[in-house]
Amino acid sequence: MAYLGKGRRENLFVLATELNLKHDKSMTIATLKNLITGSEGYDEELTKNLHATIVGDRKSNEERIRTEEQEQKLRIEEREERIRIEKLRIDEQKRKDEFELEKLRIQAQFNLGAATYEGTESNLAFSLASNIALNTL
């Protein structure tokens, strides 16, 4: 009978329900204990076994919930890690693309400068040739 006094109130409510005893939510542990032990047809061994089953079920349910919460937390952490890695990958690709773009700009400027220089050189040669032709006349 000592197991009833040490039990949780919620477990005693379940036990009273299992034993088809009328109870209300305002009852204390001591009141529930007296209700259970004073009931007609009280069998200590049966009550003890029922109580042990109720406690075991509650503990396994709490453990299941705790495990599910840990698994959910792990899934969230894994998803956040995948997102972080994907952001890093995107940032790295962006840096590579920006580098390539800058490289192409520099190359285009160089090519444009060379073309301009070649055009200037051609114009200079044409101007010199024109001046020489004019001077010989």
C-alpha positions in Angstrom: 0.0 0.0 0.0 3.0 2.3 0.4 3.4 2.4 -3.3 0.1 4.4 -3.6 1.4 7.1 -1.2 4.6 7.5 -3.3 2.8 7.5 -6.6 2.1 10.4 -8.8 -1.3 11.9 -8.6 -1.9 11.4 -12.3 -1.1 7.7 -12.0 -3.6 7.4 -9.1 -6.3 9.1 -11.3 -5.7 6.5 -14.0 -5.7 3.7 -11.4 -9.0 4.9 -9.9 -10.4 5.1 -13.5 -9.2 1.5 -14.2 -10.9 0.3 -11.0 -14.1 2.1 -12.0 -14.0 4.4 -8.9 -15.7 7.8 -8.9 -13.2 10.6 -8.4 -12.6 14.2 -9.3 -9.6 16.2 -10.3 -9.5 18.1 -7.0 -8.6 15.0 -5.0 -5.2 14.8 -3.3 -2.9 11.8 -3.3 -4.0 10.8 0.2 -7.7 11.1 -0.8 -7.2 9.0 -3.9 -5.2 6.4 -1.8 -8.1 6.2 0.7 -10.6 5.9 -2.2 -8.7 3.0 -3.8 -7.8 1.1 -0.7 -11.3 1.6 0.8 -13.1 0.5 -2.3 -15.3 -2.6 -2.3 -13.5 -5.6 -3.7 -10.0 -4.0 -3.1 -7.3 -6.5 -4.0 -3.9 -5.2 -3.1 -2.0 -7.5 -5.5 -4.2 -6.5 -8.4 -4.0 -2.9 -7.5 -0.2 -3.0 -7.2 0.1 -4.7 -10.6 -2.2 -2.2 -12.2 -0.3 0.6 -10.7 3.0 -0.8 -11.9 1.6 -1.2 -15.4 0.3 2.4 -15.3 3.7 3.7 -14.2 5.5 1.6 -16.8 3.2 2.8 -19.5 3.7 6.4 -18.5 7.5 6.0 -18.3 7.7 4.3 -21.7 5.4 7.0 -23.2 7.6 9.7 -21.7 10.7 8.0 -23.1 9.1 7.7 -26.5 8.2 11.4 -26.5 11.7 12.3 -25.4 13.2 10.1 -28.2 10.9 11.6 -30.8 11.8 15.1 -29.6 15.5 14.2 -29.9 15.0 12.8 -33.4 13.1 15.9 -34.4 15.9 18.1 -33.0 18.5 16.1 -34.9 16.5 16.3 -38.1 16.2 20.1 -37.7 20.0 20.4 -37.0 20.8 18.3 -40.0 18.5 20.4 -42.2 20.1 23.6 -40.9 23.5 22.1 -41.6 22.5 21.2 -45.2 21.2 24.8 -45.7 24.4 26.2 -44.3 26.5 24.1 -46.6 24.4 25.0 -49.6 24.8 28.7 -48.7 28.5 28.2 -48.6 28.5 26.4 -51.9 26.4 29.2 -53.5 28.7 31.9 -52.0 31.7 30.0 -53.4 30.1 29.7 -56.8 29.2 33.4 -56.7 32.9 34.3 -55.9 34.1 32.1 -58.8 31.5 33.7 -61.2 32.5 37.2 -60.1 36.2 36.3 -60.5 35.5 34.9 -64.0 33.5 38.0 -64.9 36.3 40.3 -63.8 38.8 38.2 -65.7 36.7 38.6 -68.8 36.4 42.3 -68.3 40.1 42.7 -68.0 40.7 40.5 -71.0 38.1 42.5 -73.0 39.7 45.8 -71.9 43.1 44.4 -72.9 41.8 43.3 -76.3 40.1 46.6 -76.8 43.3 48.5 -75.8 45.3 46.3 -78.2 42.8 46.9 -81.0 42.9 50.6 -80.3 46.6 50.6 -80.2 46.7 48.7 -83.5 44.3 51.2 -84.9 46.4 54.1 -83.6 49.5 52.5 -85.1 47.8 52.0 -88.4 46.6 55.6 -88.4 50.1 56.8 -87.4 51.6 54.8 -90.3 49.0 56.2 -92.7 49.7 59.7 -91.4 53.4 59.2 -91.9 52.9 57.8 -95.4 50.7 60.7 -96.3 53.2 63.2 -95.0 56.0 61.6 -97.0 53.8 61.6 -100.1 53.0 65.2 -99.6 56.6 66.2 -99.0 57.7 64.5 -102.2 55.3 66.4 -104.3 
